[in-house]
Amino acid sequence: MDVVRKRMKVKPLTIGQERLINLLGDKENEIVGVFGPSGTGKSLLVLSYALDAVMSEKYRRLVVIRPLIDVTTGRSVAPESLGELFYKLSSGYIMDIMGGIEEPSKVEDLMRRGKIMVTDIDYLRGRTFDESIVFLDDAQNVPPENAAEVLVRTGRDSRLVIAGDSIIQRPMGIERDGATLMREVLLNEERTAVVDLGIKDIVRPGAKRGLKLVLELRLRKRELSSDESKVLDAVKSVSPDADIITVVAFNDLKRKLGIKAEAPDALIMVKEENLGRVVGKGGERIKEIEKETGLRIRTAEMTLDFKQWIKALHPVSWVSKHVADVDFAGPDLQVTLRGEFGAFIGPRGAYVKFLNGIFHRLMGIGVNVVEED
């Protein structure tokens, strides 16, 4: 086992975090990519490992490359626009994380001596980082060509670690961000390793609740189609006491993929503890909504239990009992199955295409399916 792995003061709390630390400790991995939502410990674990690696002189220095984003505009802020403030803000990020790992005075001393340095991704040309552990954080905010430049600048006896969040922190309006594309590249490279962290790996207090609220806000902001508006109007008429988050209609997908009529045409997403207000006693309210809209309706509560979402949406309801897990994996929602793979994906993959299309409309993400190991 890597000596640095033993020395680390921050210990993994989940299986995914354990795998990340093991991959960092394996010297065969010249590049390690870690991807997942905020709160999964990506930056904390990587910087904890890197700090111990530098202090034990396994690497000469730690180079942190992280874009500074203006939260108002969503744009990257260049050093020339902020001057010395840019580096103060970037260094503050390191102190915020490392200050809880090591004595702040030791971290500050390492920074003064150039053992820990912060640089901007737009200022890498002409530089080479030898004997260094190079950490590119928040890769979702980095143009893919700039991320590739980091690969070029990682020199002799060095390691590169890339972290990003292609789900929650992905820039709005961008289909394939830097983290997504770098993950795809790393999956097919030699001497590289990729670990995907998901909801089950969130350990930061409040992060899971924050993630849920972010997703809910995005769903509430969705622009509705005419069919979706028709369903929403019917719900307001029949169930005025229900808190509706969004409606997604997909009867066109069902027709396009040739899926049987028993599959749903639309999903009503409701706030937790509001399901009964939409369905009604004995299902009377949902029947009235279906009668008014002419659509087959399913309902689901807005939770982070994506198994329930899949159960509500899949054309074959019984197959949901074979779903072992549903969680984020890179830019997608990954469904892990325990048997009945063929029944789940459907003829010529129609059911997975159906789910994929729905989740793209709901959250801008895709769906992939794997079998349990």
N, C-alpha and C positions, 0 to 999 in steps of 0.2 A: 504494500500500500504506500502511496505517496506520503513522504514525511510531512509535507505541508498539509495534507488532508488530516493527519493526526493532530497537527498543531492548531488547527482552526478553532477559534473561540465561538463562532456561530455554527450551530449544529442543525442539520436538516430535520424537518419536522414531518415531511410527507415522503411518500415513495418517489414522487417526481423530483423533489429536491435532493433526495439521496442519490438518485441517478445522475443529476447534474454534477454533484460533488465528485462522484466516481469518474465521470467523464473528464472533469477538469484534472483529476489526479492521474489520469492515464496519459503518460508522455507520448503515446502513439498518436494521440489526437492533436494534430498541429492547429486545427481550427475547431472551436466548439460554438455551436449556435444554440441559444435558449430563447424560446418564444412562448408568450402567454400573457394573460391579462395582468393589470396592475394588482399588487398585493401578493403575488406568488413568490416574491423573494428573489427575483432575477438579479437585480443590481446588488442587493445585500450579500447574497452568497458569492457572486463573482468577485465583488470588491473585497470581501472577507478573505477569499482564497488568494487573490492577487496581493493583498497587503501582507499576508504571511509569507508569500513567495518572495516578495521583495525584501522583507525583513530578515528572512533566512538566507538571502543572497542566492536564491535559485535563479532569480532574474535580476538584472542590473537596475531596472526601473519599471514602473507602471505608467503606461500612456493611456489616458482617458480621452476618448473622442466622443463628444456628445453635443448634438445641436441644441442651441438655445432658442426656444420657441416663444414668440409673442402670443400670449393666450387670447388677446383681443382679435388679432388678425389671423392667427394660425400660421404665420410665416416665420421662417428661420431668421434669426437676428445675427448679422455678421459682426465681427469684432470691430471693424472700422466705424460702425455706427454707435458703439457704446464705449469704445476705448478700453481703459483699464477696468471699467465696471463689468465688461464681458467676462474677464478672467476671475473677478471677484465672485460673480454669480455662479460661474462654473465650479470654482473651488469650493464655494459654499455647499454645493450639492455633494461633493466628496466628504466634506466635514460633517454634514448632516448624517450621512450613512456611517462613515468610519468612526465618528466621534463616539458612537455607541459600542464600537468593537474594540478600539484601542484608545489609550490616553490621547486627548486632543493635542497635547504638546508634542508627542511623538509623531503624530500625523503631520503637524505643521512643520516639524523639523525635516521630515522626509520631503515635503513639498519645497522647502527652502533649498535643500540640497539637490533638487532635481530628480529625486528618486521617484517622486510622484509628480506627473505633469499633466496639464490639461491643454488640449489644442483643439482648433476648429477644423472641421473636415474640409473646408475650402482652402486650407493653407498647408496641404500635405505634399504638393509637388516638389520634387528635389530632395525630399527627406527620406531617410531609411531608419527604421527602428530595429537595431540589433540587440540581442540579449534582453529583450523586453517582453512583457506581457501587455498586449494591446487590447483595450476594451472599447468596442464601439457600442454605445448604449443608445436606446431610443431609435433604432434603425428604421422604424416606420416613418420617421420624419426626414430621412436622408434619401436623396435621389439615388436610384440604383447604380448609376455610373460613378457617383462619388463613393458609394460603399465599396465598389470594386477597386477604387483607388487605394483604399485601406489595405486590401490584399496585396497590392503591388508594393506598398511601403513597409510591410511586415518583413523584416530581414532575418539574418542569421541567428539561429538558436532562440527564436522568438515564438510566442503563442499568440493567436488571435481569438478573441471571444466576441461574439456578436449577440446582442440581446434586442428584442423588440416585441411589440404588441400590435398584431395585425387585426385585432377585433375591436377593442374599445378605443384605443388611442390612434387608430389609423386616421390620417387626414381626410376630412370630408370631401367627397367627390372624386376620390382617387380609388380606382378599382384594384390596382396592383402596386402596392407601396413598396418601399425599399426592403422592409423586413420580409414581406411575402416573397419577393424575388430572390433575396439572398438565401432564404430558407430553401427554396427550390434548387438553387445552385449547390448549396452545401450537401443536400441529400444525395447528390450524385458525384461527389468529390471523394477522392481517396484521402485517408488519414484525417477525416473530419467526422464529427459526431453532432447529432441534433437531438435536443430534448424539448418536448412540448409540455408545458405546464398548463393546467386547466383550473376549473373552479375548485376541484378537490384539493388543489395545492395552495389555495389562498389562505394565508395565515395572518396577515396584517389585520389588527382589530379595525372593524368598520369597513374594510375593503369589500367584503362580500355584499354588504348592504349597499355600499356605494355603487358597485357594479350593477346591482339590480335596479337602482334608481336611474343610472345612466341609460340602461337598456329600455326602461319604461319611458323615459323622456323621449328617446329616439322613436319608440313606437307611437307615442302620442303625437309626435310631430309629422308622422307620415302623411303624405298627400294622398287622399283616397280617390279611387276610380269611381265611375258612375255606379257600378254594381256594389262596391263597398259602401258608398254613400247611401244607396237604397237600403242595404241591410242595417246600417247605423240608424237611419230614420225609423225603420220598423222597430228596432230595439228600443229606441227612445219612446216610441208610442206604446209598445206592449210592456216594456220593463223600465219605466221612468226612474225607478229607485236604484238601478244598477249602475255601477261605476265602470264604464267601458273604456278600455285603453286604446284599442284599435280594432279594425275589422280588415281581414285580408280575404279577397275573393280569388278563386283560381279555377273556375268552371271552364275557362278557355284552355288552361293547361290540361285539364282532364280530357277535354275533347281532342286536343292535339295529340295526346299520348295514347288515346284509345282506351282509357281506363273505365272500368265498369261503372254503372250508374250509382251503385251503392256507396261509392267514394264521396266524400264531402265536396261541396262547391265553394264553401267559405268557412272561415274560422272567426269566431268572436272571442277576442282576448279581453279578459276582465281582471279587475283588481282582486287580490286574494279576499276570500270570504264573500264574494259577490256572485259566485257561480249559480247558487240556488235562485237568486233574484232574476237571472236571465232564463234559466230552465223552467222555473215554476213548478208547482205541485203536480207530480205525475207527468212532468214534461209539457204541461199545457201551454206555457208561454213560448217555448221554443217551437212548438208545433204551429202556433199562431204566426210567428216570425217566418217560418218556412212557407206557410200558406200565403202570406202577404208578398213575399219576395220570389217565390217559385224556385228557391234554392235549397239544397240539402245543407244544413248548418251543423257545425260542431263547435264546442266551446272549450276553453282552457283558461286556467288561472295564470296570471303573470308571476311565475316563480322561476328560480334558477334550476328547477328540476326538469331538464329538457326531455326526460323520458316521457313525461306527461304530454308534452307538446307533440312528440312523435306518435304517442298512442292516439291522440286526438286527430292527427292528420293522416296517418297511414291508411291506405285503402283496405287493408286486411287487418281488422282490429285485433284478432287473436294473436297475431305474430309479435305483438308488443311484449308478451311474456318472455320472449327469447332475447330481449334487449338487455345486455349485461350492464352497459354504461353508455352515457351520452355526455360528451364534454368537448370543450374547445381543443383543437389541434392545429396550431398555426392559424391560417386564415379561415378555417372551416370548422364546422360542427362534426365531430366524429362519432359515429354510432358503432359500438362494439357488440357483436352478436354472439350468443351462445346457441349455435345450431340454427336451422331453418334459414340458411343464407339465401337460397334460391327463392323461397317464399317472400322474403323481405325485399329483395331487389326487384322482383317481378319480371314478367316476360320482357326480354331484351332490355332489362334495366329500367323499365318504365316507372316503377314505384320510386326508385331512388331519384330519377330525373324529376318526378313529381315533387318530392320533398325538397330537392335542390332548388327548383323554381320557386317554391313557396318561401323558403328561407331567404332567398335572394330578394324577394319582394318585401319581406318583413324586416330583415336586418342587414341585407347586403352581403351575406356570407353563403358559402356553399355547404353541401353535406357529402361526406364520404363514409363508407361502410367497411369495417374490417371484422374478421373473425377473432374471437377470443383465443389467446395462446393456450 
